[in-house]
Amino acid sequence: MSGNDSAADVRTLVVDDEQEVADAYALRLRGYCDVETVYSGEAALSTVADTMVDIVLLDRHMPGMSGDDVLSELVERGYYGRVVMVTAVDPGIEVLDMPFDDYLCKPVDREDVRAVIDQQRRILAYETLGEYFSVEAKRAVLEAELDAKKHREHERFVAVAEQAEQLETRSRRLLTDDDILDRFEEINREEL
């Protein structure tokens, strides 16, 4: 996605127990983003556990594990992405306590579903970028100030370096402007 203004690299999961509905949303997103569909809450949790998913489009009313249950489980598992409820369930006051990122009432047209993907991509990109800047600043200053052998052998430093690399990769995939990352890397953190 680097250098363009598309959501092509955004990994989106459509979750709806009505296969025709899920497939229709996936069809609206095909060619716009990387989209996968599942037809149950359990399958959604399994997919998120096995694959990096940036955005989940989640139906609320499903047999077995409801969308509300899936949402709660995603939060409990520390899911790092965005969740958009896409449902025919009219929102009530209880939505104030639900940790979703957006709520669309069915039916949702092609332009709206694409617009919400792009909006949530941007939000996730900047959240990831902020986390990357924080982690990378720590890694860079320690690398500049400590003996190379010390930081290569330090378990926490190695973990932070791996986290920084993962966050940078995800940021570059989600952002449309790599210049932000490039300018950050130009900052000298060494003692003068």
PyMOL commands that set and color helices and strands:
alter all, ss='L'
color gray80, all
select helices_A, chain A and resi 19-29+41-50+67-76+93-97+110-145+148-153+155-174+179-185
alter helices_A, ss='H'
color red, helices_A
select strands_A, chain A and resi 11-15+34-38+55-58+82-87+102-105
alter strands_A, ss='S'
color yellow, strands_A
deselect
rebuild
show_as cartoon
